[in-house]
Amino acid sequence: MNIVLDKFYYDALNEVGNIGMGNATTALSQLVGKSIQVSSSSLSLLKDKDISENLNSEKVGAIVRVMGDMNGGFILVLGKNHSEVLTDMLLKDSPAEDNYMKASAFIEVANILAGSYYNALSKFLNLSIIPSIPVISEGTTDEIFEKSKKHMSGKIDHIFGLKTLFEIKGEDEYHSLSGDMYMLLDTASLQSIIDRIEEMRTR
């Protein structure tokens, strides 16, 4: 089914993103004890070829499945070196660091980012959204998406993307880390979102 989104729908979804990223900024700053700014691009509808770029780049992804009024999920993808910088900050006070702890730290970041977005979506549009615990995947973006298809139930018909930038400032350090967050939906879920936004438009 071909669903056409006009500027009003994109503006509404981007406003949700702005609210979500604001909440994520506060939560991450408190977690690492540093000044963090999390910004994102405007939401864009992607095609398969957009996902297949940078095939040789090693990535780390966290896949969050969601159910309820929205069937699909979120994927946070960072370059492996950027994910390690972020997780090292989260683990700076830990007595030991191993792969399990690093995976747990990255899952926490995914919970904060994806959670901030779908919680804002839930409140803004009065949707019931039930998340799963994130699953970690490493490889190219294509490989991470292939794994996501096995983790999520139903058919994924629509993929929305956000370019995400983390700016982290401490007393003697500065890091600029980039990544991508994707929202994956089946057609019924996207139609539900459109219907709720349309209700707001006609009030």
HUSUL-V159831 format. One record per pair of residues at least 4 apart in sequence whose ideal C-beta (glycine too) atoms are under 8 Angstrom apart, sorted by the first residue. I is the first residue (numbers start at 1). GAP is how many residues later the second one is. D is the distance in whole Angstrom. If there is no record, write none. Layout:
i:I gap:GAP d:D
i:I gap:GAP d:D
This chain:
i:1 gap:156 d:8
i:1 gap:186 d:5
i:3 gap:155 d:7
i:3 gap:184 d:7
i:3 gap:187 d:6
i:3 gap:188 d:7
i:3 gap:191 d:7
i:5 gap:4 d:4
i:5 gap:5 d:6
i:5 gap:40 d:7
i:5 gap:189 d:7
i:6 gap:4 d:7
i:7 gap:4 d:6
i:8 gap:4 d:6
i:8 gap:189 d:7
i:8 gap:193 d:6
i:9 gap:4 d:6
i:9 gap:185 d:6
i:9 gap:188 d:6
i:10 gap:4 d:6
i:10 gap:32 d:7
i:10 gap:33 d:6
i:11 gap:4 d:6
i:12 gap:4 d:7
i:12 gap:112 d:8
i:12 gap:185 d:5
i:12 gap:188 d:7
i:13 gap:4 d:7
i:13 gap:30 d:5
i:13 gap:147 d:8
i:13 gap:180 d:8
i:13 gap:184 d:8
i:14 gap:4 d:6
i:14 gap:28 d:5
i:14 gap:29 d:5
i:15 gap:4 d:7
i:15 gap:109 d:8
i:16 gap:4 d:6
i:16 gap:101 d:7
i:16 gap:104 d:5
i:16 gap:105 d:5
i:16 gap:108 d:5
i:16 gap:109 d:8
i:17 gap:4 d:6
i:17 gap:23 d:6
i:17 gap:26 d:6
i:17 gap:100 d:6
i:17 gap:103 d:8
i:17 gap:145 d:6
i:18 gap:4 d:6
i:19 gap:4 d:7
i:19 gap:101 d:4
i:19 gap:105 d:7
i:20 gap:4 d:6
i:20 gap:93 d:8
i:20 gap:96 d:4
i:20 gap:97 d:4
i:20 gap:98 d:8
i:20 gap:99 d:7
i:20 gap:100 d:4
i:20 gap:101 d:8
i:21 gap:4 d:6
i:21 gap:17 d:5
i:21 gap:18 d:7
i:21 gap:19 d:5
i:21 gap:95 d:7
i:21 gap:96 d:8
i:22 gap:4 d:7
i:23 gap:4 d:6
i:23 gap:93 d:4
i:23 gap:96 d:7
i:23 gap:97 d:7
i:24 gap:4 d:6
i:24 gap:14 d:5
i:24 gap:88 d:5
i:24 gap:89 d:5
i:24 gap:92 d:4
i:24 gap:93 d:8
i:25 gap:4 d:6
i:25 gap:11 d:6
i:25 gap:12 d:6
i:25 gap:13 d:5
i:26 gap:4 d:7
i:27 gap:4 d:6
i:27 gap:85 d:5
i:27 gap:89 d:7
i:28 gap:4 d:6
i:28 gap:8 d:5
i:28 gap:10 d:7
i:28 gap:81 d:7
i:28 gap:84 d:6
i:28 gap:138 d:8
i:29 gap:4 d:8
i:29 gap:5 d:7
i:29 gap:6 d:6
i:29 gap:7 d:5
i:31 gap:59 d:6
i:31 gap:77 d:7
i:31 gap:81 d:7
i:32 gap:4 d:7
i:32 gap:57 d:5
i:32 gap:58 d:6
i:32 gap:60 d:8
i:32 gap:136 d:7
i:34 gap:55 d:7
i:34 gap:134 d:6
i:34 gap:135 d:6
i:34 gap:136 d:5
i:35 gap:133 d:7
i:35 gap:134 d:4
i:35 gap:135 d:8
i:36 gap:130 d:6
i:36 gap:131 d:7
i:36 gap:132 d:5
i:36 gap:133 d:8
i:37 gap:128 d:8
i:37 gap:129 d:8
i:37 gap:130 d:4
i:38 gap:75 d:7
i:38 gap:126 d:7
i:38 gap:127 d:7
i:38 gap:128 d:6
i:38 gap:129 d:8
i:39 gap:125 d:7
i:39 gap:126 d:5
i:39 gap:128 d:8
i:40 gap:122 d:4
i:40 gap:123 d:6
i:40 gap:124 d:5
i:40 gap:125 d:7
i:40 gap:141 d:7
i:41 gap:121 d:6
i:41 gap:122 d:4
i:41 gap:123 d:8
i:43 gap:117 d:5
i:43 gap:118 d:7
i:43 gap:119 d:6
i:43 gap:140 d:8
i:44 gap:116 d:7
i:44 gap:117 d:5
i:44 gap:118 d:8
i:45 gap:113 d:7
i:45 gap:114 d:7
i:45 gap:115 d:6
i:46 gap:4 d:4
i:46 gap:5 d:6
i:46 gap:113 d:5
i:46 gap:114 d:7
i:46 gap:115 d:5
i:46 gap:136 d:8
i:47 gap:4 d:8
i:48 gap:4 d:6
i:49 gap:4 d:8
i:50 gap:111 d:7
i:51 gap:90 d:6
i:51 gap:91 d:6
i:51 gap:94 d:6
i:51 gap:108 d:7
i:52 gap:89 d:7
i:52 gap:90 d:6
i:53 gap:88 d:7
i:54 gap:86 d:7
i:54 gap:87 d:7
i:55 gap:85 d:5
i:55 gap:86 d:8
i:55 gap:87 d:6
i:56 gap:84 d:7
i:57 gap:22 d:6
i:57 gap:83 d:7
i:57 gap:84 d:8
i:58 gap:21 d:7
i:58 gap:22 d:5
i:58 gap:80 d:7
i:58 gap:81 d:7
i:58 gap:82 d:7
i:59 gap:18 d:5
i:59 gap:19 d:7
i:59 gap:20 d:6
i:59 gap:21 d:6
i:59 gap:79 d:7
i:59 gap:80 d:7
i:59 gap:81 d:6
i:59 gap:82 d:6
i:59 gap:85 d:6
i:60 gap:17 d:7
i:60 gap:18 d:6
i:60 gap:19 d:8
i:60 gap:20 d:5
i:60 gap:23 d:4
i:60 gap:46 d:6
i:60 gap:76 d:7
i:60 gap:77 d:8
i:60 gap:78 d:5
i:61 gap:14 d:5
i:61 gap:15 d:7
i:61 gap:16 d:4
i:61 gap:17 d:8
i:61 gap:75 d:7
i:61 gap:76 d:5
i:61 gap:77 d:7
i:61 gap:80 d:8
i:61 gap:83 d:4
i:61 gap:86 d:8
i:61 gap:87 d:8
i:62 gap:13 d:7
i:62 gap:14 d:5
i:62 gap:44 d:6
i:62 gap:45 d:6
i:62 gap:47 d:7
i:62 gap:48 d:3
i:62 gap:52 d:8
i:62 gap:72 d:4
i:62 gap:73 d:7
i:62 gap:74 d:6
i:62 gap:75 d:8
i:63 gap:10 d:6
i:63 gap:11 d:8
i:63 gap:12 d:5
i:63 gap:71 d:6
i:63 gap:72 d:5
i:63 gap:73 d:8
i:63 gap:74 d:6
i:63 gap:81 d:7
i:63 gap:84 d:7
i:63 gap:85 d:5
i:63 gap:88 d:5
i:63 gap:89 d:8
i:64 gap:9 d:5
i:64 gap:10 d:5
i:64 gap:11 d:7
i:64 gap:12 d:8
i:64 gap:46 d:6
i:64 gap:47 d:8
i:64 gap:50 d:5
i:64 gap:51 d:8
i:64 gap:67 d:6
i:64 gap:68 d:6
i:64 gap:70 d:5
i:65 gap:7 d:8
i:65 gap:8 d:4
i:65 gap:66 d:7
i:65 gap:67 d:4
i:65 gap:70 d:8
i:65 gap:86 d:6
i:65 gap:87 d:5
i:65 gap:88 d:7
i:66 gap:4 d:5
i:66 gap:5 d:7
i:66 gap:6 d:6
i:66 gap:7 d:5
i:66 gap:8 d:7
i:66 gap:52 d:6
i:66 gap:63 d:5
i:66 gap:64 d:7
i:66 gap:65 d:5
i:66 gap:66 d:7
i:67 gap:4 d:6
i:67 gap:62 d:8
i:67 gap:63 d:5
i:67 gap:65 d:8
i:67 gap:86 d:8
i:68 gap:59 d:7
i:68 gap:60 d:4
i:68 gap:61 d:5
i:68 gap:62 d:4
i:69 gap:58 d:4
i:69 gap:59 d:5
i:69 gap:60 d:6
i:69 gap:120 d:7
i:69 gap:123 d:6
i:70 gap:48 d:7
i:70 gap:51 d:7
i:70 gap:57 d:6
i:70 gap:59 d:5
i:70 gap:115 d:7
i:70 gap:119 d:5
i:70 gap:122 d:7
i:70 gap:123 d:7
i:71 gap:81 d:8
i:71 gap:82 d:7
i:71 gap:83 d:5
i:71 gap:114 d:7
i:71 gap:115 d:5
i:71 gap:117 d:7
i:71 gap:118 d:5
i:72 gap:80 d:6
i:72 gap:82 d:7
i:72 gap:84 d:6
i:72 gap:111 d:7
i:72 gap:112 d:4
i:72 gap:113 d:4
i:72 gap:114 d:6
i:72 gap:117 d:6
i:73 gap:59 d:8
i:73 gap:75 d:7
i:73 gap:78 d:7
i:73 gap:79 d:5
i:73 gap:110 d:8
i:73 gap:111 d:5
i:74 gap:36 d:8
i:74 gap:39 d:8
i:74 gap:40 d:4
i:74 gap:43 d:7
i:74 gap:44 d:7
i:74 gap:107 d:6
i:74 gap:108 d:7
i:74 gap:109 d:6
i:74 gap:110 d:7
i:75 gap:69 d:6
i:75 gap:70 d:7
i:75 gap:73 d:6
i:75 gap:106 d:7
i:75 gap:107 d:4
i:75 gap:109 d:7
i:76 gap:33 d:7
i:76 gap:34 d:4
i:76 gap:37 d:6
i:76 gap:38 d:6
i:76 gap:58 d:8
i:76 gap:88 d:8
i:76 gap:103 d:6
i:76 gap:104 d:8
i:76 gap:105 d:5
i:77 gap:64 d:6
i:77 gap:67 d:6
i:77 gap:102 d:6
i:77 gap:103 d:5
i:77 gap:104 d:8
i:77 gap:105 d:7
i:78 gap:4 d:5
i:78 gap:5 d:4
i:78 gap:8 d:7
i:78 gap:99 d:7
i:78 gap:100 d:8
i:78 gap:101 d:4
i:78 gap:102 d:8
i:79 gap:4 d:7
i:79 gap:99 d:8
i:79 gap:100 d:7
i:80 gap:4 d:6
i:80 gap:58 d:7
i:81 gap:4 d:7
i:82 gap:4 d:7
i:82 gap:95 d:4
i:82 gap:96 d:7
i:82 gap:97 d:6
i:83 gap:4 d:6
i:83 gap:23 d:6
i:83 gap:96 d:8
i:84 gap:4 d:6
i:84 gap:18 d:7
i:85 gap:4 d:7
i:85 gap:90 d:6
i:85 gap:92 d:6
i:86 gap:4 d:7
i:86 gap:19 d:8
i:86 gap:20 d:7
i:86 gap:23 d:6
i:86 gap:80 d:7
i:86 gap:82 d:8
i:86 gap:91 d:6
i:87 gap:4 d:6
i:87 gap:15 d:5
i:87 gap:18 d:4
i:87 gap:19 d:5
i:87 gap:22 d:8
i:88 gap:4 d:7
i:88 gap:9 d:8
i:89 gap:79 d:7
i:89 gap:86 d:8
i:90 gap:15 d:4
i:90 gap:18 d:7
i:90 gap:19 d:7
i:91 gap:6 d:5
i:91 gap:10 d:6
i:91 gap:11 d:7
i:91 gap:14 d:6
i:94 gap:7 d:6
i:96 gap:5 d:8
i:97 gap:4 d:6
i:97 gap:5 d:7
i:98 gap:4 d:7
i:99 gap:4 d:6
i:100 gap:4 d:6
i:101 gap:4 d:6
i:102 gap:4 d:6
i:103 gap:4 d:6
i:103 gap:33 d:5
i:104 gap:4 d:7
i:105 gap:4 d:7
i:106 gap:4 d:6
i:106 gap:30 d:6
i:107 gap:4 d:6
i:107 gap:26 d:7
i:107 gap:27 d:5
i:107 gap:29 d:7
i:108 gap:4 d:7
i:109 gap:4 d:6
i:110 gap:4 d:6
i:110 gap:24 d:5
i:111 gap:4 d:5
i:111 gap:23 d:6
i:112 gap:4 d:6
i:113 gap:4 d:7
i:113 gap:51 d:7
i:113 gap:68 d:6
i:114 gap:4 d:6
i:114 gap:17 d:7
i:114 gap:20 d:7
i:114 gap:67 d:7
i:115 gap:4 d:6
i:115 gap:16 d:7
i:116 gap:4 d:6
i:117 gap:4 d:6
i:117 gap:64 d:7
i:117 gap:66 d:7
i:118 gap:4 d:6
i:118 gap:11 d:5
i:118 gap:13 d:7
i:119 gap:4 d:6
i:119 gap:10 d:8
i:120 gap:4 d:6
i:121 gap:4 d:6
i:121 gap:6 d:6
i:121 gap:8 d:7
i:121 gap:72 d:8
i:122 gap:4 d:8
i:122 gap:5 d:5
i:122 gap:6 d:7
i:122 gap:7 d:5
i:125 gap:68 d:6
i:125 gap:71 d:4
i:125 gap:72 d:7
i:125 gap:75 d:8
i:126 gap:70 d:7
i:127 gap:65 d:7
i:127 gap:66 d:7
i:127 gap:69 d:7
i:132 gap:19 d:8
i:135 gap:12 d:7
i:135 gap:16 d:5
i:137 gap:6 d:7
i:137 gap:7 d:5
i:137 gap:10 d:4
i:137 gap:11 d:7
i:138 gap:6 d:8
i:139 gap:4 d:3
i:139 gap:5 d:6
i:139 gap:8 d:8
i:140 gap:4 d:7
i:141 gap:4 d:6
i:141 gap:39 d:8
i:142 gap:4 d:6
i:143 gap:4 d:7
i:144 gap:4 d:6
i:145 gap:4 d:7
i:146 gap:4 d:7
i:147 gap:4 d:6
i:148 gap:4 d:6
i:148 gap:8 d:8
i:148 gap:36 d:7
i:149 gap:7 d:7
i:152 gap:4 d:6
i:152 gap:32 d:7
i:154 gap:32 d:5
i:155 gap:31 d:6
i:156 gap:28 d:5
i:156 gap:29 d:7
i:156 gap:30 d:6
i:157 gap:28 d:7
i:157 gap:29 d:5
i:157 gap:30 d:5
i:157 gap:33 d:7
i:158 gap:26 d:7
i:158 gap:27 d:5
i:158 gap:28 d:8
i:158 gap:29 d:7
i:158 gap:32 d:5
i:159 gap:23 d:6
i:159 gap:24 d:7
i:159 gap:25 d:6
i:159 gap:26 d:8
i:160 gap:22 d:7
i:160 gap:23 d:4
i:160 gap:24 d:8
i:160 gap:25 d:8
i:161 gap:19 d:6
i:161 gap:20 d:7
i:161 gap:21 d:5
i:161 gap:22 d:8
i:162 gap:18 d:7
i:162 gap:19 d:5
i:162 gap:20 d:8
i:162 gap:21 d:8
i:163 gap:15 d:7
i:163 gap:17 d:6
i:164 gap:14 d:7
i:164 gap:15 d:5
i:164 gap:16 d:6
i:164 gap:17 d:5
i:165 gap:11 d:7
i:165 gap:12 d:7
i:165 gap:13 d:5
i:166 gap:9 d:7
i:166 gap:10 d:7
i:166 gap:11 d:4
i:166 gap:12 d:8
i:166 gap:13 d:7
i:167 gap:7 d:8
i:167 gap:8 d:8
i:167 gap:9 d:6
i:168 gap:5 d:7
i:168 gap:6 d:7
i:168 gap:7 d:4
i:168 gap:8 d:8
i:168 gap:9 d:7
i:169 gap:4 d:7
i:169 gap:5 d:5
i:170 gap:4 d:8
i:185 gap:4 d:4
i:185 gap:5 d:5
i:185 gap:8 d:8
i:186 gap:4 d:7
i:187 gap:4 d:6
i:188 gap:4 d:6
i:189 gap:4 d:7
i:190 gap:4 d:6
i:191 gap:4 d:6
i:192 gap:4 d:7
i:193 gap:4 d:6
i:194 gap:4 d:6
i:195 gap:4 d:7
i:196 gap:4 d:7
i:197 gap:4 d:6
i:198 gap:4 d:6
i:199 gap:4 d:7
